[in-house]
């Protein structure tokens, strides 16, 4: 659940820009002797080997992106929290918000950032966004940067169920986004488990109708994608100088492949980058050399590219 920023002030002769933290409530039962830092060898920005990105695209299986606008992207960036929550300042989250703003804007989204939102404010922002007319938009995106617990996200004043925020965009509540992708990227802890890691060696769509339901219906929970920074039950790591591991990897992959690869390909590469290129280091062995793996939950019904397929000239 917790964040260990309190320990930052206790360290001497340590560059705070290299210290890693977790997005959850501090463990008050013991004092952690030092903050997690990415190993220097892990901090080297090693570009992955060139990989062919060619893929046969079939428009019939893709979301229609032929709209006037890509869509709206709301970034909720919660850094400071009321003392009653027991939550510490999320140093480094502004780096995340800045990188995400540039990244989604380059993909064509209309991006807006909201800082230090209460639970009521988050609800209001997303409710109002769901009530807007998205008829001329291809999709919708939302990024939540905050502390968290399993299935919960923190506002500056309290915590609230993530589903209460995302349900505003269900198919029966937000009709202008019906059959369009609704993307949620969530940087927050989902528990207090730590991942020790393990040493490793080196056709056409047919529509079925029944007599009882002759009309075309869409599940209200369809066309959502949730990209979490970590799997259920685990901490999520953040570097005060560079931003969170997940957002660093997400922006890197979106900037490089955002207009070429399908979203699940992109997120799979994000998983790989976080899993292989990030690791914590701490004097306290309980928090030393820990790993993280992001997690995506998809209810998408088609492939999603942030670009339109190239037209093939007729012979």
Backbone torsions as a table, in degrees:
resi	resn	phi	psi	omega
1	UNK	NA	-8.4	-153.4
2	UNK	-134.0	169.1	-175.3
3	UNK	-119.4	138.7	-175.1
4	UNK	-105.7	32.5	-177.6
5	UNK	-65.1	-25.4	-178.4
6	UNK	-55.8	-30.7	-177.2
7	UNK	-72.6	-17.0	-177.5
8	UNK	-58.8	-43.1	-177.0
9	UNK	-69.0	-19.4	-176.8
10	UNK	-85.9	-11.9	-177.6
11	UNK	-88.8	145.4	177.2
12	UNK	-121.9	146.6	178.0
13	UNK	57.4	35.1	177.3
14	UNK	-124.7	130.8	179.3
15	UNK	-74.2	109.7	-175.6
16	UNK	-63.2	-20.3	-179.3
17	UNK	-70.6	-12.2	-179.8
18	UNK	-106.2	4.2	-176.3
19	UNK	-90.4	136.7	179.8
20	UNK	-100.9	144.9	178.5
21	UNK	-129.5	170.5	177.3
22	UNK	-118.8	147.5	-174.4
23	UNK	-89.3	66.2	177.6
24	UNK	-156.0	177.9	-176.5
25	UNK	-70.8	138.2	-178.8
26	UNK	-61.3	144.3	175.0
27	UNK	-80.3	101.5	-174.8
28	UNK	-78.9	-4.2	-177.0
29	UNK	-77.5	-19.6	178.1
30	UNK	-150.5	154.4	-179.7
31	UNK	-99.1	121.4	-179.9
32	UNK	-77.1	129.3	-171.3
33	UNK	-70.5	-26.4	177.4
34	UNK	-154.4	160.4	-177.8
35	UNK	-89.3	147.4	-178.5
36	UNK	-66.8	131.4	177.8
37	UNK	-123.9	141.4	177.6
38	UNK	-67.7	137.1	177.6
39	UNK	-60.9	143.2	-177.4
40	UNK	-57.0	-38.3	-179.1
41	UNK	-68.1	-25.8	178.3
42	UNK	-81.2	-22.4	-175.6
43	UNK	-80.3	-11.4	178.4
44	UNK	-66.2	128.3	-179.4
45	UNK	-80.0	82.2	-179.0
46	UNK	-87.1	118.7	179.9
47	UNK	-73.6	134.5	178.3
48	UNK	-65.0	155.8	179.9
49	UNK	-60.6	144.2	179.4
50	UNK	-55.1	135.1	-179.8
51	UNK	-127.0	136.0	177.5
52	UNK	-64.9	133.8	-178.5
53	UNK	-111.7	10.9	-179.2
54	UNK	-66.7	133.6	179.0
55	UNK	-152.2	134.2	178.5
56	UNK	-70.0	122.5	-178.9
57	UNK	-104.4	134.0	179.0
58	UNK	-117.4	103.6	-176.6
59	UNK	-50.9	-31.4	-178.8
60	UNK	-63.8	-23.4	-178.6
61	UNK	-104.3	8.6	-178.0
62	UNK	-111.1	152.7	171.0
63	UNK	-65.0	141.5	176.9
64	UNK	-71.8	118.5	179.3
65	UNK	-107.3	10.0	-177.5
66	UNK	-84.4	67.5	178.9
67	UNK	-124.9	165.0	-179.8
68	UNK	-60.5	-37.6	-178.3
69	UNK	-128.3	153.0	173.3
70	UNK	-67.5	-44.5	178.3
71	UNK	139.7	-178.4	-178.2
72	UNK	-95.4	143.4	174.1
73	UNK	-126.7	118.3	178.6
74	UNK	-103.4	125.9	176.3
75	UNK	-111.5	117.3	176.1
76	UNK	-102.6	112.5	-172.7
77	UNK	-112.5	97.0	-178.9
78	UNK	-98.2	112.6	-177.1
79	UNK	-109.4	-44.1	-176.4
80	UNK	-108.6	141.3	-174.2
81	UNK	-131.5	148.1	177.4
82	UNK	-61.0	145.7	-177.7
83	UNK	-59.9	-27.5	-179.0
84	UNK	-66.1	-20.5	-179.7
85	UNK	-79.7	-20.1	-176.2
86	UNK	76.4	10.9	-176.4
87	UNK	-96.9	142.4	179.5
88	UNK	-92.2	168.0	177.7
89	UNK	-62.8	136.0	179.5
90	UNK	-93.1	72.8	179.3
91	UNK	-60.3	134.8	-178.9
92	UNK	102.9	-15.8	-177.7
93	UNK	-68.2	-26.8	177.3
94	UNK	-66.1	-31.5	175.1
95	UNK	-63.3	-42.5	177.6
96	UNK	-60.9	-49.2	-176.8
97	UNK	-61.0	-42.1	179.9
98	UNK	-64.8	-45.0	-179.9
99	UNK	-64.9	-41.3	179.5
100	UNK	-66.3	-39.7	178.6
101	UNK	-57.6	-49.5	-178.5
102	UNK	-66.0	-40.0	-177.0
103	UNK	-64.9	-50.7	-178.2
104	UNK	-71.8	-31.3	175.6
105	UNK	-65.0	-37.8	179.4
106	UNK	-67.7	-23.1	176.9
107	UNK	-83.2	-6.2	177.0
108	UNK	104.9	4.3	179.5
109	UNK	-78.6	152.0	168.5
110	UNK	-88.6	107.6	-169.9
111	UNK	-103.8	136.5	175.2
112	UNK	-135.3	136.4	-178.7
113	UNK	-110.0	133.9	176.1
114	UNK	-121.6	125.8	-176.3
115	UNK	-102.6	145.1	172.7
116	UNK	47.0	63.4	-178.0
117	UNK	-92.3	139.2	171.7
118	UNK	-73.4	169.7	177.0
119	UNK	-60.8	-41.8	179.1
120	UNK	-63.8	-38.5	-179.8
121	UNK	-67.3	-41.2	177.8
122	UNK	-61.6	-44.1	177.6
123	UNK	-60.0	-44.4	-178.9
124	UNK	-64.1	-43.6	-179.0
125	UNK	-60.9	-46.3	-176.6
126	UNK	-76.9	-32.5	175.3
127	UNK	-63.2	-47.0	179.9
128	UNK	-63.4	-39.0	179.3
129	UNK	-63.8	-37.9	-179.8
130	UNK	-69.3	-23.4	-179.1
131	UNK	-88.9	-6.7	177.9
132	UNK	-73.1	164.1	178.8
133	UNK	-89.0	111.3	-179.2
134	UNK	-103.7	20.8	-175.9
135	UNK	-58.2	-33.7	-178.2
136	UNK	-96.1	12.7	-179.2
137	UNK	-112.1	147.1	-179.2
138	UNK	-82.2	-29.4	-176.5
139	UNK	-164.3	-174.8	178.1
140	UNK	-141.0	143.6	178.5
141	UNK	-135.3	147.0	177.1
142	UNK	-142.5	135.7	177.2
143	UNK	-119.3	128.3	178.1
144	UNK	-111.6	118.8	179.4
145	UNK	-116.7	108.4	-176.0
146	UNK	-168.1	-177.2	167.7
147	UNK	-76.1	162.3	179.3
148	UNK	-160.9	168.4	170.9
149	UNK	-135.1	177.1	-179.2
150	UNK	-59.5	121.1	179.3
151	UNK	68.7	6.2	-178.1
152	UNK	-125.7	151.0	175.7
153	UNK	-131.4	143.8	-177.8
154	UNK	-92.4	132.5	161.8
155	UNK	-87.3	180.0	-178.5
156	UNK	-67.4	-18.8	-173.8
157	UNK	-112.4	-15.8	-173.8
158	UNK	-172.8	-173.3	177.0
159	UNK	-117.3	154.9	-177.1
160	UNK	-144.7	148.8	177.9
161	UNK	-62.0	134.1	178.5
162	UNK	-60.4	-37.8	-177.2
163	UNK	-64.2	-29.8	177.0
164	UNK	-64.0	-28.3	179.0
165	UNK	-81.0	-43.2	-174.4
166	UNK	-80.0	-23.5	-178.1
167	UNK	-63.2	-18.7	177.8
168	UNK	-60.1	-21.7	-174.0
169	UNK	-103.1	10.3	175.6
170	UNK	-56.8	155.6	-176.6
171	UNK	-59.8	-27.9	-179.9
172	UNK	-88.1	-3.7	-179.5
173	UNK	-115.2	-27.4	-179.8
174	UNK	-125.7	84.6	-171.8
175	UNK	-68.0	-29.1	-176.7
176	UNK	-78.6	-4.5	173.2
177	UNK	-111.6	12.4	179.0
178	UNK	-62.0	131.4	-178.7
179	UNK	66.0	18.1	175.0
180	UNK	-117.1	148.8	-178.3
181	UNK	-68.6	136.3	177.5
182	UNK	-121.3	110.5	-168.7
183	UNK	-108.8	129.5	178.1
184	UNK	-126.1	123.0	178.6
185	UNK	-111.4	123.2	-169.9
186	UNK	-124.9	110.5	175.4
187	UNK	-100.3	102.0	-179.1
188	UNK	-170.5	154.3	174.4
189	UNK	-67.4	155.7	177.3
190	UNK	-127.2	18.6	-179.3
191	UNK	156.6	-163.8	-176.5
192	UNK	-123.5	13.4	176.8
193	UNK	-73.7	151.2	177.0
194	UNK	-117.8	137.9	-178.3
195	UNK	-96.7	111.4	-179.2
196	UNK	-72.9	-21.4	-174.6
197	UNK	76.0	173.7	178.7
198	UNK	-145.9	140.9	-178.7
199	UNK	-68.3	131.1	-177.9
200	UNK	-120.0	143.2	169.3
201	UNK	-74.4	142.6	-179.2
202	UNK	-52.6	NA	NA
203	UNK	NA	-176.3	179.4
204	UNK	-93.0	152.6	180.0
205	UNK	-84.2	128.3	178.6
206	UNK	-100.4	140.1	179.2
207	UNK	-104.1	126.1	-178.9
208	UNK	-104.2	126.5	177.4
209	UNK	-119.8	145.5	177.1
210	UNK	-113.9	161.7	179.1
211	UNK	-62.3	-29.9	-177.8
212	UNK	-77.0	-24.5	-177.5
213	UNK	-140.5	76.4	-174.8
214	UNK	-74.7	-15.2	-176.4
215	UNK	-90.9	155.4	178.8
216	UNK	-75.9	117.8	-178.9
217	UNK	-120.0	150.5	-179.4
218	UNK	-121.2	132.0	175.6
219	UNK	-59.5	140.0	-176.5
220	UNK	-66.7	-21.9	-179.4
221	UNK	-95.2	6.2	-178.0
222	UNK	-75.2	158.2	171.6
223	UNK	70.7	23.8	172.2
224	UNK	-100.2	148.4	169.2
225	UNK	-134.5	126.2	176.5
226	UNK	-113.3	118.3	176.9
227	UNK	-110.7	104.6	-178.3
228	UNK	-93.9	148.5	179.6
229	UNK	-70.7	-20.4	-178.5
230	UNK	-151.8	168.2	-179.7
231	UNK	-81.9	162.9	-178.1
232	UNK	-55.8	135.4	174.8
233	UNK	94.0	-7.0	-172.0
234	UNK	-112.7	158.6	172.0
235	UNK	-66.1	158.0	172.6
236	UNK	-126.0	130.0	-170.7
237	UNK	-94.3	147.3	-178.9
238	UNK	-143.0	137.9	178.2
239	UNK	-104.2	120.3	-176.5
240	UNK	-59.1	-26.4	-178.5
241	UNK	-90.3	-28.1	-173.6
242	UNK	-118.0	-17.1	-176.3
243	UNK	104.2	-179.4	-176.3
244	UNK	-72.5	152.2	179.2
245	UNK	-58.3	-45.8	-176.5
246	UNK	-63.3	-46.2	-177.7
247	UNK	-69.7	-36.6	175.7
248	UNK	-57.6	-46.8	-178.7
249	UNK	-69.5	-41.5	-179.6
250	UNK	-60.7	-48.0	-179.2
251	UNK	-66.2	-37.6	177.9
252	UNK	-60.4	-46.8	-178.1
253	UNK	-71.9	-38.4	178.6
254	UNK	-67.1	-39.8	179.0
255	UNK	-65.1	-36.1	-177.5
256	UNK	-84.4	-39.5	-171.6
257	UNK	-122.8	3.6	-172.3
258	UNK	-56.5	-29.9	-177.4
259	UNK	-105.7	9.1	-178.3
260	UNK	-121.7	-37.6	-174.2
261	UNK	-104.9	160.2	176.3
262	UNK	-75.6	152.2	-171.3
263	UNK	-57.9	-37.5	-179.3
264	UNK	-71.4	-31.3	173.1
265	UNK	-64.1	-43.2	-179.6
266	UNK	-62.4	-47.5	-177.4
267	UNK	-69.1	-29.5	174.8
268	UNK	-65.7	-37.2	176.8
269	UNK	-70.9	-31.8	173.9
270	UNK	-62.9	-45.8	177.7
271	UNK	-55.3	-46.3	-177.7
272	UNK	-63.7	-42.4	-178.9
273	UNK	-64.8	-45.3	179.5
274	UNK	-64.7	-42.6	-176.7
275	UNK	-65.5	-36.9	-172.2
276	UNK	-98.4	-30.9	-169.8
277	UNK	-106.7	3.8	179.1
278	UNK	-128.9	139.8	177.5
279	UNK	-160.8	138.6	-178.1
280	UNK	-85.3	157.4	175.8
281	UNK	-139.1	130.3	-175.8
282	UNK	-150.9	146.5	177.0
283	UNK	-64.6	-30.6	176.2
284	UNK	-78.8	115.4	-176.1
285	UNK	-59.2	-21.7	179.5
286	UNK	-66.3	-24.9	-175.8
287	UNK	-117.2	13.3	-175.6
288	UNK	-92.5	139.4	175.5
289	UNK	54.5	48.8	178.6
290	UNK	-94.7	154.9	-176.1
291	UNK	-119.8	174.1	179.9
292	UNK	-149.9	144.4	174.7
293	UNK	-133.9	122.1	176.7
294	UNK	-66.9	174.2	-174.2
295	UNK	-149.4	129.2	175.5
296	UNK	-116.4	141.1	177.6
297	UNK	-121.9	115.1	-172.7
298	UNK	-114.9	129.9	168.5
299	UNK	-116.8	20.9	177.9
300	UNK	-65.7	146.1	-178.6
301	UNK	-108.8	-5.3	176.7
302	UNK	-142.9	172.5	174.6
303	UNK	-78.8	145.9	-176.9
304	UNK	-120.1	117.4	172.6
305	UNK	-117.2	138.1	177.2
306	UNK	-85.6	36.2	177.8
307	UNK	-157.3	160.5	178.6
308	UNK	-87.8	146.7	179.6
309	UNK	-64.8	145.2	178.3
310	UNK	-66.3	134.5	178.8
311	UNK	-74.2	139.7	179.8
312	UNK	-100.1	118.5	-178.1
313	UNK	-59.6	139.9	178.9
314	UNK	-75.8	144.3	-177.7
315	UNK	-81.7	NA	NA
